[in-house]
Amino acid sequence: MRNLTLERIVRFVIGAAAVTIVGIILYNYSILVAYLLLAMIVSYVLDPFVNRLQRMGVNRTLGITLTLSAVILFIVYVSTNVLPLFVSEMLELTNNLNIKNIETIAGQIETKLSAEYSFIPDGFIQDNVGNVVAEFFDLSKLSTVLSDAVGVFTNIFSAFLVVPFAAFFFLKDGSKIRRDLLRLVPNKYFETILTLIDKIEKRLGLYFRSVLLQSFLVAFSSWATLSIAGLDNSLSVGISVGIANTIPYFGPIIGYILSIIVSIIETGNFSLVLVCMIAIFVVQMLDNLVFQPILFSRSADMHPVAILFIILIGAETAGILGMLVAIPIATVTKITIAQITWSFNNYQVFRLGNIPQPPPPG
């Protein structure tokens, strides 16, 4: 009780009040916080390009302006030329995807199998497929899900002015913001926090750049291979496969399932199933043998089993969104624990002062 002073009580109350205020802000202004985080991610992704322009002699402010302008023009092009085609194809697929069509296809499978295997009861496959699909996938809600997805894109584009504006100042004044925040850190923790922030920023920047480029390459490759395979909706499937591929392990599975379902919906039979599976297989080989070794050689720092369980925990906690953010959160947590442990063992920064030490032996 002798260590419980008025100063310690005041510090605790101020700290608790600050945490409470931050929690209230995060809860009540979650959309603005999301825009802020998105702007930080954009700044992490674009920072190397701005730095390169600066090394080439371009003024940093001008370099930031040119880089953000190029990104905005690219987004405008995608939103006006690619996104409408994607939405149109997805709406058409959603309208054609219903339990009746799936039961019809299941009936075709049953007819072929019954001719070869007489022990299969009549109606066994056709009757059960519809029940299984309705129970596990609830296809009647696909239109609602698609509408929600379009709504998410609408909210993102509603922040079209906020995110680039915030990203501009993160890129321009990031070092100043970091210095101002570090002034609040006590001296004995300064080196630990500075090193921690530096490692987290470098690792997250590398991770987000790698994932973004990998997603683009997988989407483009899927669109190209599925077009060669003869799939009419290759653009929407390719974009979906590229987005899904941001989820380790489960992304490729989603790509296979999606290509199979779309090929069956288009043709009403299985004539394109094998070809589409081969097309996705080629893309996955490119991803595993070329894209990932080049892009993730420095950013991957976790055991594959750990990544699998982290993604499962994220899925259990927050669904698809949890799967997407699980790896970045785990990366930050891992770096934080490692840095604090190293600092504790080497600098003993968390040891309380004025603790009497036992006399040396002898």
HELIX and SHEET records of a PDB file:
HELIX    1   1 LEU A    6  ASN A   28  1                                  23    
HELIX    2   2 SER A   30  ARG A   55  1                                  26    
HELIX    3   3 ARG A   60  TYR A   77  1                                  18    
HELIX    4   4 VAL A   78  VAL A   82  3                                   5    
HELIX    5   5 LEU A   83  ASN A   96  1                                  14    
HELIX    6   6 ILE A   99  GLU A  116  1                                  18    
HELIX    7   7 PHE A  124  PHE A  136  1                                  13    
HELIX    8   8 LEU A  139  LYS A  141  5                                   3    
HELIX    9   9 LEU A  142  SER A  158  1                                  17    
HELIX   10  10 VAL A  162  LEU A  182  1                                  21    
HELIX   11  11 ASN A  187  ALA A  229  1                                  43    
HELIX   12  12 SER A  234  ALA A  244  1                                  11    
HELIX   13  13 PHE A  250  THR A  267  1                                  18    
HELIX   14  14 VAL A  273  LEU A  286  1                                  14    
HELIX   15  15 ASP A  287  PHE A  291  3                                   5    
HELIX   16  16 GLN A  292  LEU A  295  1                                   4    
HELIX   17  17 PRO A  304  ASN A  346  1                                  43    
END                                                                             
